[in-house]
Amino acid sequence: MKTALFVASGRWPHAIAAAVLALLLGCAAPVRLPGGWPESLAALMPADIILLGEQHDAPAHQAMEAAAVQWLVAQGRLSALVLEMAEAGHSTAALPADADEASARAALVWDERLWPWQPYKVAVMAAVRAAVPVLGGNLPRAAMRTAMQDEALDAALPPAAHSAQLQAVREGHCDLLPEAQLPGMVRIQMARDRSMARTLAAAPRAPGQTVLLIAGAGHVLRSRGVPQYLPRNFEVKVVLAQSGKAQPAIEIEADLAPVTAELPPQDACAPLRK
């Protein structure tokens, strides 16, 4: 299956690519990539950093990420891959290009309880095979308690953005969190964004190349996510993958909002209510 991780050129049949990605991602049916993906990334170049936001439960979004890594590698444009799914301080940089999945997971200290490996392995291994370092970007769990109590973080965002972040955390927890816990949870979210931004800013890059971040959609929003913590001299582009229909508000948050098939309806709050 190793050959499926490489793309010979920037142009490749979407039907074949989608079928291969579906196989590798373990999907029962082929995943349909958005029209023009991943070649549409060319319109974002040059960019020091590309932030690719996903919906975590959308297999098509992980297929998009795998295709994006493959395309950037084939174009010689990927200098590093940063992941929300691994903690900052862990990296595959010391691995040889022929390292196996177990070695990559060990290098990233991948926690299967938090993030299943299967959806992300194609993107990770495509970078490893190309000798492109994969870097953990998320805030280490050991630092979360400190972040929760760090009141200095309250001023890290403009007031309107901070209010929007608080509302997003409230809604993300299905309005079930006690109000007293919300400020601490918002600080953790902000600290996670800051951690990813620091990893991106420190990642190796060469002229004409870009660093790609894979993270949840909320983390890449221009108004309150990772871009707020990046140095202003970086050329940053945002891609927000959407399921079913792009939200109008996304236009001010992203440079590109590719749309994948709508997901089956489900009550995501049901487990929390229990």
Buried (B, 14 or more C-beta within 10 A) or exposed (E): EEEBBEBEEBEBEBEEBBBBBBBBBEBEEBBBBBEEBBBBBEEBBEBBBBBBBBBBEBBBBBBBBBBBBBBBBBBEBBBBBBBBBBBBEBBBEEBEEEBEEEBBBBBBEBEEEEBBBBBBBBBBBBBBBBEBBBBBBBBBEEBBEEBBEBEEBEEBBEEEBBEBBBEBBBEBBBEEBEEEEBBBBBBBBBBBBBBBBBBBBEBEBEEEBBBBBBBBBBBBBBBBBBBBBBEEEBEBBBBBBBBEEBEEEBEEBBBBBBBBEEBEEEEEBEEEEE
